[in-house]
Amino acid sequence: MDERNTDNQNGETAEPEKEKGKKNALLSFFYDVLRGVGIGVAFIIPGFSGGSVAAILGVYERLVGAIADIFKHFKKSIVTLLPILLGMLIGVAALILPIQWGLHHYPIPTVTLFVGLAIGGVPSVTEKFKGAKFSWQYVLALFIPLLAAVSLCFLPLAGDVYLFDLSVGGYFLLILIGAVGSCALVVPGISGSMLLLIFGYYNPIVELVTKHLLRGSDVGISFAVLGCLAVGLVAGFFAISVLMKTLLKKCPRGTHYSILGFIVGSIPAVYVSTIREADSFETSAALNALYSSPWYWVVAVVLLIAGFALSFGFWWYSKRKKEKTERTTLSNEK
């Protein structure tokens, strides 16, 4: 009788634990999709880095590790990458048009929202510094990437490339551009979209997607261009991920200081690159009139605060949830 009662109690206990595990797995999948949306949106905005957003959202090391180990632990890596990649696709597909509209008509408020998101997520990086003693090596690791990220936006812009009359060499160059862009996307603070803008590929690629592919015109050429870019992106993604995983393993604190430097440096860089891009629009005269309106700047400040609150709240909630899980695990072990 006692044994049956014990079995029943164990069965009753196991069932809720199983259901709880499924619920937690589903929530983790959903949160990773949301993180992927944030990373995907960073690809659209010149000056922002997908790597920075991944670091701010606390998924950078996991993402880099999954990409670097994809041939060693294929199934585990795919399980990690799938929700993030799904979120990235959702973010780009759903938000590329509204964000481009915002950058065109209200550039400063639009990017300020994402600057707020970046600032609010900085504690997710700085918490890695706990217990670190002062070192000039860490100072250099912080300021050299910071200066590199800022200086990137002052490079001269090349003329836009025409993507609908490329030679064979032009398609191979697209693979190289994709590889360079992917390296910038993985390294926090170095914006892949900013590099594409410097090389003259950013606007043509955006127009290819928004004005041709989504409208069903020149589909063959559009897929050929995007396919070459994808090949370069995949190759570069893997190579730089292996490098970043090694750095995070060998010198984790120095690497995290560098990540923070890239993130901080990307904040002024995104404003400079946005203003440069806005000045090239035909509506720049209208934009200058908007700049003089106090409401324009009020909206920018409100969006900065909203972005900060959203990002900081997400970090705070994730931290509290992690601490609660650790306490529960320790109590169960006792």
N, C-alpha and C positions, 0 to 999 in steps of 0.2 A: 504493500500500500504506500509506504513511504517512498519506495523506489519509483512508483508510478507518478506520485506527486512531484518527485524531484525531476523526473523526465518531462512532465508537463510544464513545470516551471522553467526548465532549461529550454524547452521548445518555445514557450511563450516569450522568453527573453531573447532567443536567437532570432525569432521572426521580426520583432521591432528593430533589432540591430541591423538586420539585413535590409529592411525597408529604409532605415536611416542612412545606411551606406549608399543605397541607390539614389536617395534624395540628395545627399551630399555630392555624389558623382555628377548628377544632373545640374546642380547649382554650379559646380566647378566648371562644367562644360559651358554653361551659359555665361559665366563671368569671363571665361577665356574668349568666347565669341565677342563680348563687349570690348575686351582688351584688343582683340584683332581689329575691331571697327576703329578704335582710336589709332592704332598703328597704320591702318589703311588710309585714314584721313590725313595723317602726317605726310604721306607720299604726295598728296595733292598740293600741299602748301609749300611754295619755295621758301627755303630757310629752315624748315622743320625736318627733323630726322625721325624715321621710324624707329631707329635704335634708341633714341632719346625717350620716345614715348614708351617703348618696351621696358626701359630701365625705370622710368617714373612709375609705371604700372606694376613693377615688381616681377616681370616675367622675362627679363632680358637673359639672365643666366640659363634659365630653363629652355628658352627659345634657341639660344646659341648652342647649348649642349645637344638638343634634339637634332639640329641641322648637322652639327659636326659628327654625331654618332649614327647618322641615318643608315649607313651601310653595316655598322656593327650591331645595332639594336633597331632594326627596321620597324617592327611592329610597335615598340614602345615610342619611338620617335614620331611615327605617324599619328598615334593616339594623342601625343602632345601637340603636334603641329596642326592637326585637322581643325579643331575649333578656332584656332588663331587665324589660320588661312581663310576659313569660312568667313570669319568676321572681317578680315581685310577686304575680301571680295565684296561683301555687303557694304562696307564703308565706302569703298571707291565707287561702286555702282550706284548706290543710293544718294551719295552726297557730292559727287564730282560736279554736277550741274549747279546745285544751290551754292556750293562753296565758290565755284567760278563766278557765279553771279554776284556773290557777296564781295569777292576780291575785286571785281570789276567796278561795282558801284559804291561799296562801303569798305574799302580795303583795310583801313586802320582798325575799326571796330571788329571786323571779321577775324583778323589775326590776333587782336588783343584777347579775344575769347580763348584762343588756343595758348597764348602766352600765360594767361591765368591758369589754365589747366597744367601747363608745364611747371609753373612756380609752386602750385599747390602739391605737386607730386615730388618735389625735391627731397622732402624728408625720407622718402623710400630709398633714396641713394645715400643720404647723409647718415642714416642709421647704421650703415655698414662701417662707419668710422669709429664706433664705440671702442674705447680702449686703446686707440692709436696714439702714440707719442709724437710730438713735433719732430719733423724731419724736413731738411731742405729738399730732399728727393721728392717728398709728397707735394711741396710747394711748386716745384718745377713740373711735376706730373699734373698739377691743377692748372697752372697758368699757361704752359705751352699749348695744350689743346684749346684753352679759352681763346688765346690770341689767334690760333689757326682758324677756329670757327668764325671769329669776327672778320679776319682778313679775307676769307673766302668770298664774302659778298661784295668786295671791292674790286674783284677781278673784272676785266672788261668783257662785255657780252659779245658773243659771235652773232652774225646774222642768222636768221632762221633758215633751217634746212628744208628744201622741198622734198617731201617723202614719196611723191608719186611718179618720180622719174629717176630712180636710183639705179646705178650700175651694180654689177656683181660685187665690186669692191665696196660700194656703199652699203650693201646688205651685210658684208663681213664687218664693216665699221660699226653697224648697229649692234652686232654681237659684242664688240669691244665696249661700246657705250653702255650696253646693258650690264656688262661685268663691272665697269667702273661705278655705275649707278648703284649696283647691288652692294658693293663694298661700302659706299657712302651710306646706304640704308642700314647696314648692320652696325657700322661704327656710330655710336651715339654722337649727336651734335653736328655731324656732317650730312647735309641734306642732299639726297639723291635728286630731288626735283630742282634744287638750286644748281647742282652740277649740270643737269640737263639744260637749264636755262642759260648757263654760261656757254655751253657747247652749241647752243642754238637748236636743241631738239625738244625742249619742253613745250612751247606753244604749238609746234606742228603735231606733236603726239596727242596733246589735249584736243586739238581741232580734229585730228584723225578719228578720235573716239567719239567726240560729241557731235561733229558735223557730217561724218561719213559713216562710221560703223553703226552707230545707234540709229541712223536714218536709212540704213540699208544700201548706201551707195559706195562703190569702190571697195566692196567687201573683200575681194581676193587680195588686193594690194594691202589693205588694212591688216588682214590676218598674216600676210607675209612679213610686214614690218613688225607687228607685235610678236610674231613667232621668233624672229631673230633676236629681238630684245629679251624675250623670255629665256632663250638659250643662254645668253650672256648673264642674265640675272641669276639663273640657277647655278651656273658654274662659279660665278663670283660669290654668291651667297655661301656656297659650301666652303670655298677656299678661305674666305675671311672669317667664317664661323669657327673653323678649325684653329685659326690663329688666335681669335678672341678667347676661345675656350682654354687654350694653352696659357695665355696671359692671365686669365682669371684664376687659373690653378696655381701658376708659379708665383705671381705677385698680385694677389687679389686686392689689397688695399691701394696700392699704387694705381692699378687699373681702375678702381672705383673713383679715385681722385681725378683721373683723366676723364672718366665718364662725366663727372660733375662739371669739370672744366668745359667740356664740349657742350653740355646742356646750357650752362650759364652764357657761354659765348654765342650760342645760337639765338638767344633772346634779342640782342640788338641786331644780329644778322638778319633775322626775319623781318624786322621793321625796315631796314635798309633795302633789302631785296624786294619787299612789297612796294615801297615807294618808287623804286627804280622801275618796277613792272607797271605800276599805275601811271607813271609819267609817259609810258609808251602807248597808253590807250588813247583813242580818239576823243574820249570824254574827259581828258585831263583838265580842261577848263572848268567843266562842271564839278570835278572833284575838288579843285582849288576853292570853289565857292562853298562846297560842303565843309572843307577844313576850317573855314572861318565861322561856321555855325557852332554856337556853344552846345547845342543838343547833340551834335556829332560826337563831341568829346565826352559828354555826359553818358551817352550810350556806350562809348568805348570803356569808360570806367566801370559802369554797371556790368558789362560783359566780362571785364577783367576779374571783378569780385565774384561773379557767378562761376566763371571757369575755375578760379582758385578754390571756391567752396566745394564744387563738385569733385575736383581732383583730390583735395585734402580729405574730404569726407570719405571718398572711396578708399584712400590709404588708411585712414583711421579705422574704418570698419573692418578692412582686411586684417589689420594688425590685431585688433581686439578679437576677431574671430580666430586668428592663429594662436593667440595666447590662451584663449578658452579651450581650443583643441588640445594644446600642449598640457594644460592643467588636467583635463579629462583623462588624457593618456597616462599621466603620472599617477593619478588617483586610482586608475584601473590596475596599474602595475603593482601598486601597494596592496 
